[in-house]
């Protein structure tokens, strides 16, 4: 879950040499791919020795690092746009080049440019899989200075007539290299691979910091001009959606094009706001209700000032709320539950209860502009240890984030052309 893009999600797909064109996939209504949770047995990050509680704690700890990469204010984030992290809750596997070479990257709705480590690598982090060699691909092309993609980012520069990119993350990690185009291939859930020709990406020759050796790079799904979503916008009509199961080992689905439309009974929609910090998808959170008690976020006298006050990020696990709002929500929960809280021994969560008591949890609803999103108990709380149930949100003085834990078992649809995000409650494990 910073052009500096943001963070977090991963897609796993095995790719074959044969494929069909985007035109064919579009005419059939779009396509879907599988999302694999980072801690799933299908993930290279999976540790069979970890208990479910340990995996959950590690996921939450990564989310903390996602939220708190440096001392940066909400205003700074909005004006500077730097990636928050390079991790993610899900994995994305695709292939690059001709012939195709399979890679694994962090898929993140909070990031912009796609990039992978490339040969020659002057400075690279350790990577388990072989590095991509553009000299062995017949479809690789460097972007020239003055090209539209090169001019789309102010941080891009030129060297010997070729466009160079630089991305610096808030934890002092970075990637630098050539801006180029290449054929990428995804395998759809119907078994027919989808070729994505001439996609612009970063061929990284200098990459370092806290990147994981299991990953070849980052797959940006944000709102910037060079993200995968933006580059496919005319083909997929600016639409994509995902459904993240509450069961963490279950397969998730990401849909593109007509298959991404969220419709039917129970759908609620809220305006999607993209600010100057283009990778982020902003929503307007007006209030939060705990039972019958309401906590306001937006000004009643000038609500326009608070529009776009929270981002939605599928790559971040935990939801982060402004500190003054968070502690009001926590106080309301204490009054509604009326039990003595139990301290979290690891001091990660502020509000926890022992499950040895009979706990009755109140309804929690996020009231976005035009859309009331009811959170189920598993969206708002987590069994972080045996016998310990904690409120799975955190206070922040920085960027507010609606994390994926809060929208599991919801079909979440992004319509960039219509300018909306839609939510529909469903059992995502069956999709």
N, C-alpha and C positions, 0 to 999 in steps of 0.2 A: 502498500500500500507504500528538482530543482532545477537553464540553458547553460542550461542548467535545468533538466527534467525532474521528476520525482520517483517515486517508487512504486511496488509491488506486486504478482500473480504469475504462474508458470504453466505452459501448455505442452503435453507430450503427444507426439504424433510420429509414427513411422512412415517413411515416404518411399514410394516406388519410382522406377524410372519412367513408367508410363503415367500420363496425366491427361486431364481434360482442361479446356480453356476456361478462363473466367467468364467469358461470354456464355458458355454452355451452362455453367453453374448459376449465373445470374438469371438466365431464361427459365431455369427450373425452380426459381424462387429463392435462391441463396444457398448457403451451405453451413454446416455446423462442424465443430471440432471438439475434441475431448480435452478437459482440464483435469490435471492430476494434482491432488494436494501434495505439498512439499513433504509431509510426513507420512505419505502413503507407502505401502510396500512396493509400489511401482516406481517410486522415486529413488534416485541415487542417494538422497539424504536420509533415507530410512535406516533407523538403528533398531534391530529387533530386540535389543537388550533394554531399550527404554520402555518404561511403563506408560500407559495412556496419560497419567498425570504429568510425567516427565516431558512427554511430547508437547502437552498443552502448555506447560510452563515455558518450554523453549520457544514455542510459537509466540507467547505473550512477551517474552523477553526480546525477541526480534522486533516485535511491534513497538516496544519501548524505544529501541534504538532508531526505529523508523520515525517515531514522533520527536525524539530529542537528539538530533544529530549535531546541533550546535546552538548557541544562544542567538536565535534569530526571531524577530518579532513577526506578527501577522502582517504588518505593513511592509516589512522587508521582504517577506516571502512573496507578497503580491507584486512588488515592484521589481524584484531581482530574478525570480524564477530559477531556483537551483534544485537539482534532484535531491529528494529527501533520503533515498537509500537505493541500494541495488539488489536487495533481497526481494522476497515476495512470498506469498502464501501458496502459489500454484506454479507449475512448471509447464513450459511450452517447448515442444519438440517439433522442429521443421527441418527442411533441407535447403541448402543454398548452392547455387551454381549449376553448371552444366559440364560434366555429369554432376548429379546432386550429391552433396556431402551433408550428412545428418548432423545437426547441432542441437544443443539444449540451451535455452535462454530463459531469463526471468521476464514473464509477461506482466505488464504493469499499466493500469489505466492512469497512473500518475506520472508517466514518462512519455517523452516525445520520440526522439531519434532511435531507430533500431541500430545496433552496432554489434560486431563480433570481432574477436581477436584474429589478426591476419599475419601471414608471412609476407615480408620479413618483419619480425617482431624485435624492435630495438630494446624494448623494455616491456615484458609481459608478466602477468601473474601466472602461477602454475596452473595448468589446465590438464585435466585427465585425458580428454579427447584430443586428437591431432588438430593443430591450428588450420584454419581455412587458408588455402593457397590460391590467390586470385589468378596467378599465372597458369593454373591448370584448368581454369573455367573459360569456356568459349563465349560466355554471355556477360562477363565482367567488363564494366566500363567506368573509368574515372570521370567524375564530374569536373567540367572545366570552369575556370573563373568566369564570372558573368552569367553562368547558367541560372535559371530560375531557382532551383534548389539551393544553389550556393548563396544567392542573394536573400534567401528566405530567413536566414539566421544572422544576426549582427555579429555573432562570435566567430563565424566562419572567416577564414583567411585564404590567401593564395600563395602558392609556391611553385615556381616553374610552370605556370599556367594551369596548375591543378588546384582544385578546391580542397582546403584542409579544414577539419572540424576540431573543436576542443570542448570537452564537457568536464566540469569540475564539480564534484559532489561535496556535500556539506561535511562529510567525515574525512575530507582531504583525499579521497580516492579520485581518480581521473581516467579519462580515455581520450586519446588524440590519434588522428590518422587522416586517411583520405576519405572524402565524401565521394561515394560511387553509386552505381546502379547494378543490380544483379537480379537473376531469377530466383524467387523463393517458391517452395512447394509445401503445401499442407495436405494432409490426408483427411478428408471429410469423414463424418461418422457413417456415411453410406458406403464407405470403402473405396470411393473414387478420388484419387489425388487431385488437388486443385493447384494449377500453376499460376503464379503471380509474377509476370514478367516485368522487368525494368523498374523494380522498386528501389528507391534511394535508401542507402544505409551507410553507416560508418564502418570503414575497414580500419580497425584499430591497430596501430603499430607501436603505440606507447600506452600501456594500461597498467595501473597499479593501485594499491590500496587494500581494501578489505573484500575484494571480489572472491567468490568461492571457486575452487578448482573444478567443481562439478559443472560449472556453467561456462558457456562460450561467449556470452554477452547478454544483451538486454533487448527485449521486444517491446517497444513503446506503443501503447494503445491509447495515449492521451489525446488532447485536443490540438496539439501543435501541428504545423503544416507538413512535417516529415514523419509523423507517426504512421504506423501501419493503417490505422483507421482512416486518417485523413487522406492517405494516398489511394485507398480503395473507395473513397467516399462516393464517387460517381457510379461505381459498380454496385455498391451495397446500399445506395441511397442514404448514406450517412447513418445507417442503422446497425447496431449490434446489441446483443443481450447475453446474459449469463445466468445460470441457476446453480447456486452453491449449496450442496446438501448439508444438513446439520450433522450427519454422520461423516466424520472427517476422512474416512478411508474410501468413501464412495466416489465414483466418477462424476465429474461435473461437465457441463456442456456450455460452449460459447457458440452463439448463432450470429450469422451475418446476413444482411440483406432482408428479403421478405420473410425469412424464417425467424428474424429477430423481432418482429412486431409483437408487442404485448397487448393482448386484447381479451375481452370477455368479462364475465362477472367478477367484481371485486378489484378491478384495476383502478389505481389512483395515479395521477400524474402531477408533476411539479416542474416549473420552469428550470431549464438547464442554462447555467450562466458560465460563459468562458471569458475571463478577464484578460488583461495584458499578459499575465502569467499563463500562457496558453496551454501547457500540458494539463492543468488542473480542471476538473469538472466541479463547478461550484453549485451548491443548492442554497436555498434560503430557509433556514430553520427558524420558525416563528416562536415556538414554545415547546415545552415537554410537559406531559401530564403524568403524574403518578397517582393512580386512582382518580379521585376527583380534584386533586390539587394541581394547579398549573404554575409552571415556572416560565416566565417570559424571557425571550432572547432579543427580539426586535423591538425597537422603539415604537411606542404607540403614537408619538407625535410626528416622527419623521422616519417611517419604516424603510424608505428607500436607502437610507444611510447604511442599513444593516443587510441589504440584499446581497446574496452570495457570501454568507458568513460561515459556511462550512463546506469542505470538499468531500466527495464520495470517492473512496479508494478501495478497490478490490484487493490491492496488494498489502494493505495494512489490516492487521487482525483486530485490534482494539479501537473502540470509539474514544475520541479525545474531545472533551468539552471545555469551554472557558472555565477557569477555576471558580469564579463567582457563581456560575450556573451549576457546575458540577456539585458544589457543596450544598446548594439549595436542593438539588435532586436527591443527594444523599440524605439530607435531613428529612425530606419527605418520605423516603424509603424507611428510615428508622421509625418514623411515626406510624407508618402503615403496617410495618411488620411487627413492631412492638415486642422485640426480643432483644436480649443483651448480645451485642456483636461479639464475635470472636476474632482476635487479632490474627492477621496473616503472618505466620512465622518468617516468611521471606520478605515481608514488608513491601510487596509489590502493590497489593490492593488495599484500599482504604476501608472498605466495608465488606465484612465477611460474617457468615453465621455457621454455627455447627449444625450439621444435618441430623444430629441426634434429637433435636427439637422438632416439633411439628410446625413447619414453616408454611405460611400462607403468603404467597407473593402477589403484590398488587399489579394491575395492568399498567404498562408503561407505553406511552404513545409519543412518537416524534411527529409534531405538527409542522410539516413543511408548507410552503406557500401552495395552497390548493390541494394538498395531499396529506391525509392523516395515516401514518404508517404505524400500525400496532405491532409491538415487539412481543414475541412469545417469550416464555421464561428462559428458554435456551438461547435467545438472542441477547438477553440482558444480563444473565448470570452464567457462571461456569463453575463446575466442580473441579477446583484446581488441585485438591488433595483429597485423599480418602476422608470423608466426613467434614469437608470444608467447602462451603458454597460462597462464592464472592461475586460482587457486582462488577461486571466485566467492562467497566469504563473508567477513564482516568481524567484528572484535571490537567489543564495546560495553560500556560501564558502565551502559547505560540499558536500554530495553525490548528484549527478545529477540524477533525476528521471523522466521518461516518464510516467506520471500518467494517470489514466483511463479516465479523462475528455477529453484528447487529442485523445484517440482511441475508443470513443463511435461510434456506428454504423460502426464498423469494425469487421469482423471476424478475430480473432487473433489466429494463430495456432503455437503451440510449438512442435517442433520435436527434442527431445533430442538425438535420435539415429542419425538423419541426421545432427544435429548441426545447425538448422535454426529456425528462427521465421518468419512467413508469415503474410501478411496483405491483406485483401480484403474488399473493401468498400461495404456495404449493409445495408438495413433497418433491424436492429436487432430486432425491435419490432414485426416483422412478423415471426421470426424464432421459 
